[in-house]
Amino acid sequence: MSDSVKYNLPESRIATSWYNIVADMPVPPAPVLHPGTGQPIGPDDLAPLFPMALIGQEVSTERDIEIPEPVRDIYRMWRPSPLYRARRLEAALDTPAKIYYKYEGVSPAGSHKPNTAVAQAFYNREEGITKLSTETGAGQWGSSLAFAGALFGLEVSVFMVKVSYQQKPYRRAMMEAYGASCVASPSALTEAGRAMLAQDPDTTGSLGMAISEAVEVAATNDDTKYALGSVLNHVLLHQTVIGTEAMEQMEMAGDYPDVVIGCAGGGSNFAGLAFPFIGAKFRGGPSPRFIAVEPAACPTMTRGTFAYDFGDTGHLTPLVKMHTLGSTFVPPGFHAGGLRYHGMAPLVSHLYDLGEIEARAVHQNPCFEAGLQFARSEGIIPAPEATHAEEEGTSRVILFNLSGHGNFDMAAYDEYLSGNLEDKDYDAEALDAALAGLPQVAAE
Ligand SMILES: *Cc1c(COP(=O)(O)O)cnc(C)c1O
């Protein structure tokens, strides 16, 4: 047993394959449906949006999927990421628990998102694509794809949720520094955006709206494909490098977690850390608790319905079965912008439905309080999203994912420090209306 605070793996231990949890699931997840026919979609339905390699991964049931060498080569810039034992936080909390965290803020973009951005840019370039369109909430995904696009020579255009575009000018500047273009969404550049603006010119925007705009651009331009930063199976797959490394680092530390925690927006960083541990459990290994923590203002799992829904507000995407607040639901403008999505990854939703994982919803003030306590003991200022994943508990060994740093979120911390941060609540009537409007699906 070691008493280190930091567990580093050598570069040679970067995973050679991503872990596909579908291979080990006791019950297979529900198929993706065509909104017109209500029938399962085939690869051709997705071809306008994604390269074939990613479509293949989306529906794969193979357990291990090889990471291409050029992707591993870029991973080497910051991977393996460190695993820390939070000894100073343990002391500050006066807890007998051992708290470990995997830190994904060491990537160039400052979060876990480049793990999939690099892979997606690679497969698109392999298939001759020159442009990517995408949406971003707080800007972490947009800046991650901009970074990956720059490395692979792809043009990236980003639709950024309007409230975040206004709150986080430095994330926009970062995307532009990497050579991407970024506009506030909804915008007048797309039919979907113009329709949303006509309906409500003052809308704060939402990820659902920005996705419609980005999908429209990809669907109507042959040289452009669409990239999504969370939710989809292939995105969660790419993030499993986090958990694969963490398993090895926990072994170095001589511990195994009793509880594995991650914040959950679309579910990708939680899945990235948890899926390799859940897979080990499915294959007869130890059985920790798995907890996904979501914002109380956008409580997809704890308040949403498990049903088929569109991934976007403009209803351009196929139907996926997930925990959802309804595709027309617009969450209030709280600070953890990366968690403001109406749905939850179908694979995370499925595991939640099977009772394999737990979900919790927390308000933003306690999160910022935890974030400051973490900063003052561990030195890293967590992204507002990541503060959701911190928890003190009575478990013996806690492992959580510190999905990113908060160095671009100081305006939000400033608001908290000056006592002006409100705990926003969602509009319950609007939520009921959005849920009442869920699409009717015959084949369930
Ligand atoms: C985007 C983001 C999240 C939320 O997205 P998931 O797909 O749920 O991981 C959480 N933390 C950070 C730092 C992010 O950038």
PDBQT file of the ligand as one rigid body, heavy atoms in Angstrom, charges set to zero:
ROOT
HETATM    1  C1  LIG A 501     -19.214  18.894 -20.873  1.00  0.00    +0.000 C 
HETATM    2  C2  LIG A 501     -18.751  18.717 -19.510  1.00  0.00    +0.000 A 
HETATM    3  C3  LIG A 501     -19.477  17.950 -18.584  1.00  0.00    +0.000 A 
HETATM    4  C4  LIG A 501     -20.807  17.320 -18.896  1.00  0.00    +0.000 C 
HETATM    5  O1  LIG A 501     -20.867  16.451 -19.965  1.00  0.00    +0.000 OA
HETATM    6  P1  LIG A 501     -20.894  14.867 -19.818  1.00  0.00    +0.000 P 
HETATM    7  O2  LIG A 501     -21.082  14.390 -21.196  1.00  0.00    +0.000 OA
HETATM    8  O3  LIG A 501     -22.026  14.518 -18.906  1.00  0.00    +0.000 OA
HETATM    9  O4  LIG A 501     -19.588  14.479 -19.268  1.00  0.00    +0.000 OA
HETATM   10  C5  LIG A 501     -18.961  17.803 -17.322  1.00  0.00    +0.000 A 
HETATM   11  N1  LIG A 501     -17.793  18.364 -16.956  1.00  0.00    +0.000 NA
HETATM   12  C6  LIG A 501     -17.073  19.120 -17.814  1.00  0.00    +0.000 A 
HETATM   13  C7  LIG A 501     -15.820  19.757 -17.340  1.00  0.00    +0.000 C 
HETATM   14  C8  LIG A 501     -17.525  19.306 -19.117  1.00  0.00    +0.000 A 
HETATM   15  O5  LIG A 501     -16.791  20.010 -19.978  1.00  0.00    +0.000 OA
ENDROOT
TORSDOF 0
